[in-house]
Amino acid sequence: MNQITSKIRIAHESPLSMLDLSRNYNDYDYALVHKFEDTPEYYEFFVESLKQGRHVILDNSIFELGKAFDPKQYLMWINRLNPTEYIIPDVLEDAAGTMSNAIDWKNNYQPSVDPSVKSIGVVQGKTYEDLVTCYRYMDQEIGVDKIAISFDYSYYLEICPHPNKWMGFVNGRVQTLARLLKDGVINTNKPHHLLGCALPIEFMFYREFKWIDTIDTSSPIVHGLLDIPYEACGLLTKQSIKLVDLLDATPTGKQLDTIGINVGLFRSFVRGFE
């Protein structure tokens, strides 16, 4: 079982030009597997991070590709990199498909992974019942080392309709995690990962959730590259641009300053002013 840390660890995906700098503001490093094939310098960054003793999570790139990376190729990259943790291939908002993928992975791929490399299972579904079923399957049947929960299930907007859909996503995940905890679904002895971010202010609600170990979001970086500084409340809307589409960006001095402001404010939402 992975060790639960006392503070939530943060990673902000960053463009190639900022990767070395990112080790100064990221608590760990978050890799997208599909970029390994066409961007060797991206892959080598994570090789070097592991050599430095840094924690590395390898993502199956479903958010970027719309479907999880090919499992055979994914296994090859897992074994080549040997990350600290990797995310088992899932299916967006499909509990049955995600559970099917997970058992297939456990039976046919996981035996070839070094036992020191920990697995992360993503919860997927369209209803609360779906999410509970998928969660318990990942936790009890698959026995993953960590459980991940995404920021943008359509279910969140059903239970928290709001004129600002990003606020609906925020309220939806907050309420869903609180309900899962109240209903005894959350295994508080197992670390959890929060995938992505609608609005940064959401993470103020999780300071007492000691079972949340890691989060990843490119929000402070993307908005900085777009010359959008966080305000005291963070943001009231979100630019729907993936960091992977800005991977070749080289920030100006002004953009670096904005990124610095955003990263600092984001960290204050997660941890308070340290």
C-alpha positions as YAML, in Angstrom:
chain: A
units: angstrom
residues:
- id: 1
  name: MET
  ca: [0.00, 0.00, 0.00]
- id: 2
  name: ASN
  ca: [1.21, 3.50, -0.77]
- id: 3
  name: GLN
  ca: [1.98, 5.72, 2.18]
- id: 4
  name: ILE
  ca: [-0.44, 8.58, 2.83]
- id: 5
  name: THR
  ca: [1.45, 11.84, 3.23]
- id: 6
  name: SER
  ca: [0.48, 14.67, 5.57]
- id: 7
  name: LYS
  ca: [0.07, 17.23, 2.78]
- id: 8
  name: ILE
  ca: [-1.52, 17.02, -0.65]
- id: 9
  name: ARG
  ca: [1.20, 16.94, -3.29]
- id: 10
  name: ILE
  ca: [0.73, 19.08, -6.40]
- id: 11
  name: ALA
  ca: [1.91, 18.70, -9.99]
- id: 12
  name: HIS
  ca: [1.33, 21.21, -12.80]
- id: 13
  name: GLU
  ca: [1.95, 19.88, -16.31]
- id: 14
  name: SER
  ca: [4.31, 22.30, -18.06]
- id: 15
  name: PRO
  ca: [5.69, 23.01, -21.56]
- id: 16
  name: LEU
  ca: [9.01, 21.55, -22.65]
- id: 17
  name: SER
  ca: [10.80, 24.85, -22.13]
- id: 18
  name: MET
  ca: [9.78, 24.86, -18.46]
- id: 19
  name: LEU
  ca: [10.29, 21.21, -17.51]
- id: 20
  name: ASP
  ca: [13.55, 21.73, -15.63]
- id: 21
  name: LEU
  ca: [12.08, 24.78, -13.88]
- id: 22
  name: SER
  ca: [8.94, 22.80, -12.99]
- id: 23
  name: ARG
  ca: [10.88, 20.72, -10.48]
- id: 24
  name: ASN
  ca: [11.08, 23.90, -8.37]
- id: 25
  name: TYR
  ca: [7.30, 24.30, -8.09]
- id: 26
  name: ASN
  ca: [6.03, 20.73, -8.49]
- id: 27
  name: ASP
  ca: [6.03, 18.28, -5.60]
- id: 28
  name: TYR
  ca: [6.21, 15.40, -8.09]
- id: 29
  name: ASP
  ca: [6.18, 14.95, -11.87]
- id: 30
  name: TYR
  ca: [3.20, 13.94, -14.02]
- id: 31
  name: ALA
  ca: [3.79, 12.31, -17.42]
- id: 32
  name: LEU
  ca: [1.49, 11.80, -20.42]
- id: 33
  name: VAL
  ca: [2.46, 8.54, -22.10]
- id: 34
  name: HIS
  ca: [1.37, 9.44, -25.64]
- id: 35
  name: LYS
  ca: [4.03, 12.17, -25.84]
- id: 36
  name: PHE
  ca: [6.84, 9.68, -25.21]
- id: 37
  name: GLU
  ca: [6.67, 8.40, -28.79]
- id: 38
  name: ASP
  ca: [7.15, 11.69, -30.64]
- id: 39
  name: THR
  ca: [8.95, 13.85, -28.06]
- id: 40
  name: PRO
  ca: [12.11, 12.08, -26.80]
- id: 41
  name: GLU
  ca: [13.19, 15.05, -24.66]
- id: 42
  name: TYR
  ca: [9.87, 14.83, -22.82]
- id: 43
  name: TYR
  ca: [10.46, 11.16, -22.00]
- id: 44
  name: GLU
  ca: [14.06, 11.83, -20.93]
- id: 45
  name: PHE
  ca: [12.91, 14.47, -18.46]
- id: 46
  name: PHE
  ca: [11.01, 11.83, -16.49]
- id: 47
  name: VAL
  ca: [13.91, 9.39, -16.71]
- id: 48
  name: GLU
  ca: [16.08, 12.06, -15.11]
- id: 49
  name: SER
  ca: [13.42, 12.86, -12.48]
- id: 50
  name: LEU
  ca: [13.41, 9.25, -11.37]
- id: 51
  name: LYS
  ca: [17.21, 9.26, -11.21]
- id: 52
  name: GLN
  ca: [16.92, 12.27, -8.91]
- id: 53
  name: GLY
  ca: [14.61, 10.29, -6.65]
- id: 54
  name: ARG
  ca: [11.49, 12.23, -7.61]
- id: 55
  name: HIS
  ca: [8.00, 10.75, -7.58]
- id: 56
  name: VAL
  ca: [6.59, 10.24, -11.12]
- id: 57
  name: ILE
  ca: [3.01, 9.36, -12.09]
- id: 58
  name: LEU
  ca: [2.44, 8.04, -15.62]
- id: 59
  name: ASP
  ca: [-0.97, 8.84, -17.11]
- id: 60
  name: ASN
  ca: [-2.67, 6.79, -19.86]
- id: 61
  name: SER
  ca: [-3.50, 10.05, -21.74]
- id: 62
  name: ILE
  ca: [-7.25, 9.44, -21.90]
- id: 63
  name: PHE
  ca: [-8.03, 13.14, -21.28]
- id: 64
  name: GLU
  ca: [-5.89, 14.14, -24.25]
- id: 65
  name: LEU
  ca: [-6.78, 11.28, -26.61]
- id: 66
  name: GLY
  ca: [-10.43, 10.64, -25.71]
- id: 67
  name: LYS
  ca: [-9.58, 7.00, -25.03]
- id: 68
  name: ALA
  ca: [-6.83, 5.33, -23.08]
- id: 69
  name: PHE
  ca: [-3.47, 4.69, -24.74]
- id: 70
  name: ASP
  ca: [-3.04, 1.25, -26.38]
- id: 71
  name: PRO
  ca: [-2.46, -1.19, -23.47]
- id: 72
  name: LYS
  ca: [0.36, -3.17, -25.11]
- id: 73
  name: GLN
  ca: [2.28, -0.01, -25.93]
- id: 74
  name: TYR
  ca: [1.43, 1.38, -22.51]
- id: 75
  name: LEU
  ca: [2.90, -1.69, -20.82]
- id: 76
  name: MET
  ca: [6.07, -1.25, -22.88]
- id: 77
  name: TRP
  ca: [6.49, 2.34, -21.69]
- id: 78
  name: ILE
  ca: [5.70, 1.44, -18.07]
- id: 79
  name: ASN
  ca: [8.41, -1.20, -18.11]
- id: 80
  name: ARG
  ca: [10.84, 1.09, -19.88]
- id: 81
  name: LEU
  ca: [10.34, 4.04, -17.52]
- id: 82
  name: ASN
  ca: [9.43, 2.24, -14.27]
- id: 83
  name: PRO
  ca: [7.49, 5.23, -12.88]
- id: 84
  name: THR
  ca: [6.51, 5.44, -9.24]
- id: 85
  name: GLU
  ca: [2.84, 4.99, -10.15]
- id: 86
  name: TYR
  ca: [0.78, 4.54, -13.31]
- id: 87
  name: ILE
  ca: [-2.91, 4.94, -14.13]
- id: 88
  name: ILE
  ca: [-4.67, 1.79, -15.33]
- id: 89
  name: PRO
  ca: [-6.48, 2.32, -18.68]
- id: 90
  name: ASP
  ca: [-10.06, 3.48, -18.07]
- id: 91
  name: VAL
  ca: [-13.10, 4.51, -20.14]
- id: 92
  name: LEU
  ca: [-14.57, 7.98, -19.75]
- id: 93
  name: GLU
  ca: [-17.79, 7.98, -17.67]
- id: 94
  name: ASP
  ca: [-18.25, 4.24, -18.30]
- id: 95
  name: ALA
  ca: [-18.17, 2.19, -15.10]
- id: 96
  name: ALA
  ca: [-18.64, -1.18, -16.80]
- id: 97
  name: GLY
  ca: [-16.01, -0.46, -19.46]
- id: 98
  name: THR
  ca: [-13.56, 0.81, -16.86]
- id: 99
  name: MET
  ca: [-14.05, -2.25, -14.65]
- id: 100
  name: SER
  ca: [-13.63, -4.53, -17.68]
- id: 101
  name: ASN
  ca: [-10.40, -2.75, -18.60]
- id: 102
  name: ALA
  ca: [-9.15, -3.04, -15.03]
- id: 103
  name: ILE
  ca: [-9.66, -6.79, -14.74]
- id: 104
  name: ASP
  ca: [-8.13, -7.30, -18.19]
- id: 105
  name: TRP
  ca: [-5.14, -5.24, -17.10]
- id: 106
  name: LYS
  ca: [-4.81, -7.13, -13.82]
- id: 107
  name: ASN
  ca: [-4.92, -10.52, -15.53]
- id: 108
  name: ASN
  ca: [-2.95, -9.86, -18.71]
- id: 109
  name: TYR
  ca: [-0.63, -6.89, -18.19]
- id: 110
  name: GLN
  ca: [-0.03, -6.19, -14.52]
- id: 111
  name: PRO
  ca: [1.89, -9.46, -13.97]
- id: 112
  name: SER
  ca: [4.57, -8.07, -16.31]
- id: 113
  name: VAL
  ca: [4.94, -4.81, -14.33]
- id: 114
  name: ASP
  ca: [7.64, -4.50, -11.68]
- id: 115
  name: PRO
  ca: [5.86, -4.96, -8.29]
- id: 116
  name: SER
  ca: [7.50, -1.77, -7.00]
- id: 117
  name: VAL
  ca: [5.51, 0.27, -9.55]
- id: 118
  name: LYS
  ca: [2.16, 1.12, -7.97]
- id: 119
  name: SER
  ca: [-1.21, 1.09, -9.74]
- id: 120
  name: ILE
  ca: [-3.86, 3.82, -9.78]
- id: 121
  name: GLY
  ca: [-7.45, 2.93, -10.63]
- id: 122
  name: VAL
  ca: [-9.80, 5.63, -11.91]
- id: 123
  name: VAL
  ca: [-13.44, 5.76, -10.82]
- id: 124
  name: GLN
  ca: [-15.81, 6.30, -13.76]
- id: 125
  name: GLY
  ca: [-19.58, 6.43, -14.19]
- id: 126
  name: LYS
  ca: [-22.64, 8.51, -15.03]
- id: 127
  name: THR
  ca: [-24.55, 8.13, -11.74]
- id: 128
  name: TYR
  ca: [-23.71, 8.00, -8.05]
- id: 129
  name: GLU
  ca: [-24.45, 4.29, -8.06]
- id: 130
  name: ASP
  ca: [-22.01, 3.83, -10.96]
- id: 131
  name: LEU
  ca: [-19.29, 5.69, -9.08]
- id: 132
  name: VAL
  ca: [-19.83, 3.64, -5.92]
- id: 133
  name: THR
  ca: [-19.77, 0.35, -7.84]
- id: 134
  name: CYS
  ca: [-16.65, 1.31, -9.77]
- id: 135
  name: TYR
  ca: [-14.92, 2.63, -6.64]
- id: 136
  name: ARG
  ca: [-15.53, -0.55, -4.66]
- id: 137
  name: TYR
  ca: [-14.45, -2.70, -7.60]
- id: 138
  name: MET
  ca: [-11.15, -0.82, -7.90]
- id: 139
  name: ASP
  ca: [-10.59, -0.86, -4.17]
- id: 140
  name: GLN
  ca: [-11.66, -4.40, -3.28]
- id: 141
  name: GLU
  ca: [-11.64, -6.55, -6.43]
- id: 142
  name: ILE
  ca: [-8.69, -5.07, -8.32]
- id: 143
  name: GLY
  ca: [-6.87, -3.96, -5.19]
- id: 144
  name: VAL
  ca: [-5.28, -0.87, -6.73]
- id: 145
  name: ASP
  ca: [-2.71, 1.02, -4.67]
- id: 146
  name: LYS
  ca: [-4.38, 4.41, -5.21]
- id: 147
  name: ILE
  ca: [-7.81, 5.59, -6.41]
- id: 148
  name: ALA
  ca: [-8.33, 8.56, -8.76]
- id: 149
  name: ILE
  ca: [-11.44, 10.71, -9.17]
- id: 150
  name: SER
  ca: [-11.91, 13.16, -12.03]
- id: 151
  name: PHE
  ca: [-13.04, 16.80, -12.05]
- id: 152
  name: ASP
  ca: [-15.54, 16.75, -14.92]
- id: 153
  name: TYR
  ca: [-18.07, 13.93, -14.64]
- id: 154
  name: SER
  ca: [-21.38, 14.98, -16.22]
- id: 155
  name: TYR
  ca: [-22.99, 13.66, -13.03]
- id: 156
  name: TYR
  ca: [-21.62, 16.68, -11.16]
- id: 157
  name: LEU
  ca: [-23.67, 19.04, -13.32]
- id: 158
  name: GLU
  ca: [-26.80, 16.98, -12.71]
- id: 159
  name: ILE
  ca: [-26.54, 17.27, -8.94]
- id: 160
  name: CYS
  ca: [-25.16, 20.82, -8.95]
- id: 161
  name: PRO
  ca: [-26.69, 22.70, -11.89]
- id: 162
  name: HIS
  ca: [-25.24, 26.19, -12.10]
- id: 163
  name: PRO
  ca: [-25.19, 28.95, -14.75]
- id: 164
  name: ASN
  ca: [-21.40, 28.70, -14.59]
- id: 165
  name: LYS
  ca: [-20.71, 25.07, -15.48]
- id: 166
  name: TRP
  ca: [-17.20, 25.25, -13.97]
- id: 167
  name: MET
  ca: [-18.73, 26.09, -10.60]
- id: 168
  name: GLY
  ca: [-21.07, 23.15, -11.11]
- id: 169
  name: PHE
  ca: [-18.08, 20.85, -11.57]
- id: 170
  name: VAL
  ca: [-16.46, 22.29, -8.44]
- id: 171
  name: ASN
  ca: [-19.54, 21.85, -6.26]
- id: 172
  name: GLY
  ca: [-20.25, 18.47, -7.81]
- id: 173
  name: ARG
  ca: [-16.91, 16.91, -6.95]
- id: 174
  name: VAL
  ca: [-16.92, 18.44, -3.46]
- id: 175
  name: GLN
  ca: [-20.39, 17.08, -2.74]
- id: 176
  name: THR
  ca: [-19.65, 13.69, -4.28]
- id: 177
  name: LEU
  ca: [-16.46, 13.17, -2.27]
- id: 178
  name: ALA
  ca: [-18.26, 14.25, 0.90]
- id: 179
  name: ARG
  ca: [-21.11, 11.84, 0.20]
- id: 180
  name: LEU
  ca: [-18.76, 8.96, -0.61]
- id: 181
  name: LEU
  ca: [-17.00, 9.63, 2.67]
- id: 182
  name: LYS
  ca: [-20.26, 9.86, 4.65]
- id: 183
  name: ASP
  ca: [-21.54, 6.65, 3.07]
- id: 184
  name: GLY
  ca: [-18.39, 4.77, 4.08]
- id: 185
  name: VAL
  ca: [-17.31, 4.18, 0.49]
- id: 186
  name: ILE
  ca: [-13.99, 6.03, 0.72]
- id: 187
  name: ASN
  ca: [-11.16, 3.82, 1.97]
- id: 188
  name: THR
  ca: [-9.39, 6.38, 4.11]
- id: 189
  name: ASN
  ca: [-6.44, 4.00, 4.56]
- id: 190
  name: LYS
  ca: [-5.67, 4.22, 0.84]
- id: 191
  name: PRO
  ca: [-4.21, 7.29, -0.92]
- id: 192
  name: HIS
  ca: [-6.29, 9.10, -3.55]
- id: 193
  name: HIS
  ca: [-5.53, 11.24, -6.56]
- id: 194
  name: LEU
  ca: [-7.70, 14.08, -7.91]
- id: 195
  name: LEU
  ca: [-7.55, 14.32, -11.69]
- id: 196
  name: GLY
  ca: [-7.68, 17.84, -13.05]
- id: 197
  name: CYS
  ca: [-9.29, 21.06, -11.92]
- id: 198
  name: ALA
  ca: [-12.33, 23.09, -12.95]
- id: 199
  name: LEU
  ca: [-11.62, 26.12, -10.73]
- id: 200
  name: PRO
  ca: [-8.72, 26.37, -8.26]
- id: 201
  name: ILE
  ca: [-10.85, 27.41, -5.30]
- id: 202
  name: GLU
  ca: [-12.24, 23.86, -5.11]
- id: 203
  name: PHE
  ca: [-9.16, 22.61, -3.33]
- id: 204
  name: MET
  ca: [-9.81, 24.73, -0.24]
- id: 205
  name: PHE
  ca: [-12.48, 22.18, 0.66]
- id: 206
  name: TYR
  ca: [-10.05, 19.27, 0.92]
- id: 207
  name: ARG
  ca: [-7.58, 20.39, 3.57]
- id: 208
  name: GLU
  ca: [-9.06, 17.99, 6.13]
- id: 209
  name: PHE
  ca: [-9.20, 15.07, 3.70]
- id: 210
  name: LYS
  ca: [-5.92, 13.44, 4.68]
- id: 211
  name: TRP
  ca: [-6.56, 10.53, 2.31]
- id: 212
  name: ILE
  ca: [-6.04, 12.81, -0.72]
- id: 213
  name: ASP
  ca: [-2.38, 12.32, -1.61]
- id: 214
  name: THR
  ca: [-1.85, 13.89, -5.04]
- id: 215
  name: ILE
  ca: [-3.52, 16.23, -7.52]
- id: 216
  name: ASP
  ca: [-2.58, 17.25, -11.04]
- id: 217
  name: THR
  ca: [-3.65, 20.26, -13.05]
- id: 218
  name: SER
  ca: [-2.09, 22.50, -15.68]
- id: 219
  name: SER
  ca: [-4.45, 25.37, -14.80]
- id: 220
  name: PRO
  ca: [-1.86, 27.81, -13.34]
- id: 221
  name: ILE
  ca: [0.47, 27.20, -16.28]
- id: 222
  name: VAL
  ca: [-2.10, 27.35, -19.09]
- id: 223
  name: HIS
  ca: [-3.68, 30.53, -17.77]
- id: 224
  name: GLY
  ca: [-0.27, 32.08, -17.22]
- id: 225
  name: LEU
  ca: [0.69, 31.32, -20.82]
- id: 226
  name: LEU
  ca: [-2.55, 33.02, -21.85]
- id: 227
  name: ASP
  ca: [-1.67, 36.10, -19.73]
- id: 228
  name: ILE
  ca: [-4.54, 35.42, -17.31]
- id: 229
  name: PRO
  ca: [-3.49, 35.92, -13.68]
- id: 230
  name: TYR
  ca: [-5.44, 34.35, -10.85]
- id: 231
  name: GLU
  ca: [-7.43, 36.73, -8.66]
- id: 232
  name: ALA
  ca: [-7.87, 36.34, -4.91]
- id: 233
  name: CYS
  ca: [-10.58, 33.76, -5.57]
- id: 234
  name: GLY
  ca: [-8.58, 32.08, -8.33]
- id: 235
  name: LEU
  ca: [-10.73, 32.07, -11.46]
- id: 236
  name: LEU
  ca: [-14.45, 32.27, -12.19]
- id: 237
  name: THR
  ca: [-14.09, 30.56, -15.56]
- id: 238
  name: LYS
  ca: [-11.70, 28.16, -17.25]
- id: 239
  name: GLN
  ca: [-9.98, 28.29, -20.62]
- id: 240
  name: SER
  ca: [-10.57, 24.92, -22.25]
- id: 241
  name: ILE
  ca: [-7.07, 24.52, -23.64]
- id: 242
  name: LYS
  ca: [-5.02, 21.46, -22.78]
- id: 243
  name: LEU
  ca: [-1.39, 21.97, -21.79]
- id: 244
  name: VAL
  ca: [-0.38, 19.36, -24.34]
- id: 245
  name: ASP
  ca: [-1.50, 21.83, -27.04]
- id: 246
  name: LEU
  ca: [0.93, 24.37, -25.58]
- id: 247
  name: LEU
  ca: [3.78, 21.92, -25.07]
- id: 248
  name: ASP
  ca: [6.12, 23.84, -27.39]
- id: 249
  name: ALA
  ca: [5.37, 27.25, -25.86]
- id: 250
  name: THR
  ca: [8.20, 29.42, -24.58]
- id: 251
  name: PRO
  ca: [6.82, 31.90, -22.04]
- id: 252
  name: THR
  ca: [7.81, 35.55, -22.05]
- id: 253
  name: GLY
  ca: [9.10, 37.20, -18.88]
- id: 254
  name: LYS
  ca: [5.63, 38.59, -18.22]
- id: 255
  name: GLN
  ca: [4.04, 35.18, -18.69]
- id: 256
  name: LEU
  ca: [6.57, 33.62, -16.30]
- id: 257
  name: ASP
  ca: [5.62, 36.23, -13.71]
- id: 258
  name: THR
  ca: [1.94, 35.40, -14.19]
- id: 259
  name: ILE
  ca: [2.66, 31.69, -13.91]
- id: 260
  name: GLY
  ca: [4.53, 32.36, -10.66]
- id: 261
  name: ILE
  ca: [1.53, 34.26, -9.26]
- id: 262
  name: ASN
  ca: [-0.87, 31.51, -10.33]
- id: 263
  name: VAL
  ca: [1.25, 28.69, -8.93]
- id: 264
  name: GLY
  ca: [1.60, 30.48, -5.59]
- id: 265
  name: LEU
  ca: [-2.13, 31.18, -5.28]
- id: 266
  name: PHE
  ca: [-3.04, 27.65, -6.32]
- id: 267
  name: ARG
  ca: [-0.77, 26.26, -3.59]
- id: 268
  name: SER
  ca: [-2.43, 28.57, -1.06]
- id: 269
  name: PHE
  ca: [-5.85, 27.15, -1.95]
- id: 270
  name: VAL
  ca: [-4.57, 23.62, -1.40]
- id: 271
  name: ARG
  ca: [-2.46, 24.18, 1.73]
- id: 272
  name: GLY
  ca: [-3.16, 27.66, 3.03]
- id: 273
  name: PHE
  ca: [-0.32, 30.14, 3.31]
- id: 274
  name: GLU
  ca: [2.62, 28.06, 4.51]
...
